[in-house]
Amino acid sequence: MIQFTRRARALALRTARHATLAGALLASAVTAMAQTETPIGTWQTIDDHTGQPKALVQITQDGNGELNGKVIKGLAANDQPDRRCSACTDARKDQPILGMTIISSMKKDGDAWDHGQILDPENGKVYKCKMHLEDGGNKLVVRGYIGVALLGRSQTWIRQQ
């Protein structure tokens, strides 16, 4: 009888360990899947004219559920860490591009994010912005436009791990 109780206890303990491990694996899989279903994360921007990497942009979500993105690293060959947005005309004028918020107020709209703005630090212009994920969440198509989305340009950014 004592031996049976020990076996039952050992079996129960092993079952509990397996259940805990399975739960942890499931939770990490759900977290990884959720990350690829939103633009939240770090993205390598690609210049739509040259096809070359330009910067790393980190997209985060604020308390209102809106997405914002800031430049965390320049990648262009001639990029200087102290480079400033001399062409900007708003409060960002002459501010360092590194650390600058260039995407703001993006709201979820179906399978995309819309109703926000994006700044092009090269020319200082602020555009309306919309974006959507492709390739299982590994690519982010970012479109900046004036007026209607047909009058704009798109860049495809690559998710960084």
C-alpha positions in Angstrom: 0.0 0.0 0.0 2.8 2.4 0.9 4.6 1.6 -2.4 1.4 2.3 -4.3 1.0 5.7 -2.7 4.6 6.6 -3.6 4.0 5.6 -7.2 0.8 7.6 -7.3 2.6 10.6 -5.9 5.5 10.3 -8.3 3.1 9.9 -11.2 1.1 12.9 -10.1 4.3 15.0 -9.8 5.5 13.9 -13.3 2.1 14.7 -14.8 2.2 18.2 -13.1 5.7 18.8 -14.5 4.6 17.8 -18.0 1.5 20.0 -17.8 3.6 23.0 -16.6 6.1 22.5 -19.5 3.3 22.2 -22.0 1.7 25.4 -20.7 5.0 27.3 -20.9 5.5 26.1 -24.5 2.0 27.0 -25.5 2.3 30.5 -23.9 5.6 31.2 -25.7 4.1 30.0 -29.0 1.1 32.3 -28.5 3.4 35.2 -27.7 5.5 34.6 -30.7 2.4 34.3 -32.9 1.0 37.5 -31.5 4.2 39.4 -32.3 4.0 38.5 -35.9 0.4 39.6 -36.1 1.2 43.2 -35.1 3.9 45.7 -36.2 5.1 45.9 -32.7 8.8 45.3 -32.7 12.0 46.4 -34.5 12.0 47.0 -38.3 14.8 47.6 -40.8 13.6 50.3 -43.1 14.5 49.9 -46.8 14.8 52.9 -49.1 12.2 52.6 -51.8 14.5 54.4 -54.3 17.8 52.6 -53.7 16.6 49.3 -52.1 19.3 49.9 -49.4 18.7 49.7 -45.6 18.3 53.1 -44.0 17.5 52.7 -40.3 16.1 50.6 -37.6 12.7 51.7 -36.3 11.1 50.4 -33.1 7.3 50.3 -33.1 5.6 50.3 -29.8 2.0 50.5 -28.6 0.9 53.2 -26.2 -1.9 53.1 -23.5 -4.5 54.0 -26.1 -3.7 51.1 -28.3 -2.1 53.4 -30.9 1.2 52.5 -32.5 4.2 54.8 -32.6 7.7 54.3 -34.1 11.0 55.9 -33.4 14.4 55.7 -35.1 16.8 53.6 -32.9 19.7 53.3 -35.3 20.9 54.7 -38.7 22.1 52.1 -41.2 23.0 54.2 -44.2 26.7 54.3 -45.1 26.9 58.1 -44.7 24.7 58.2 -41.6 26.0 60.2 -38.6 24.7 59.5 -35.1 24.3 63.3 -34.5 22.4 63.9 -37.7 19.5 66.3 -37.3 16.2 66.9 -39.0 17.1 70.3 -40.5 14.3 70.1 -43.0 11.6 69.5 -40.4 9.1 72.3 -39.9 7.4 71.2 -36.7 8.8 70.8 -33.1 11.3 68.2 -34.5 13.2 70.9 -36.4 16.9 70.6 -35.8 16.3 67.7 -33.4 18.5 64.5 -33.6 17.0 61.9 -35.9 18.3 59.2 -33.7 15.5 58.7 -31.1 13.0 60.7 -33.1 9.4 59.6 -33.3 8.6 59.3 -37.0 5.4 57.3 -36.9 2.5 58.4 -34.7 -1.1 57.6 -33.8 -1.5 54.5 -36.0 -4.8 52.7 -35.2 -5.9 49.2 -36.0 -8.3 49.1 -38.9 -9.2 45.5 -39.8 -6.0 43.7 -40.9 -4.1 47.0 -41.3 -3.2 50.1 -39.3 -4.3 53.5 -40.5 -5.2 57.1 -39.5 -1.7 58.0 -38.3 1.2 60.0 -39.6 4.8 59.4 -40.8 7.6 61.9 -41.0 10.3 61.6 -43.7 13.4 63.0 -42.0 15.1 63.4 -45.4 12.6 66.1 -46.6 10.9 67.1 -43.3 7.5 66.4 -44.6 4.7 64.7 -42.6 2.4 62.3 -44.5 -0.7 60.4 -43.7 0.2 56.8 -43.1 -1.2 53.3 -43.4 0.5 50.0 -43.1 -0.1 46.3 -43.2 1.8 43.1 -42.6 2.9 40.5 -45.3 4.9 37.3 -45.4 3.6 35.9 -42.1 4.3 39.2 -40.2 8.0 39.4 -41.4 7.4 42.3 -43.8 5.6 45.6 -43.1 4.4 47.6 -46.0 4.4 51.3 -45.0 2.6 53.8 -47.2 3.0 57.5 -46.8 0.6 59.7 -48.8 -1.0 63.1 -49.2 -4.8 63.3 -49.5 -5.6 59.9 -50.8 -3.5 56.7 -50.6 -3.1 56.6 -54.4 -0.9 59.7 -54.2 2.0 58.4 -52.2 4.8 55.9 -51.9 5.4 52.6 -50.1 8.3 51.0 -48.5 8.6 47.4 -47.4 10.3 47.0 -44.0 11.9 43.8 -42.7 11.2 42.6 -39.1 14.4 42.2 -37.0 14.6 39.4 -34.5 
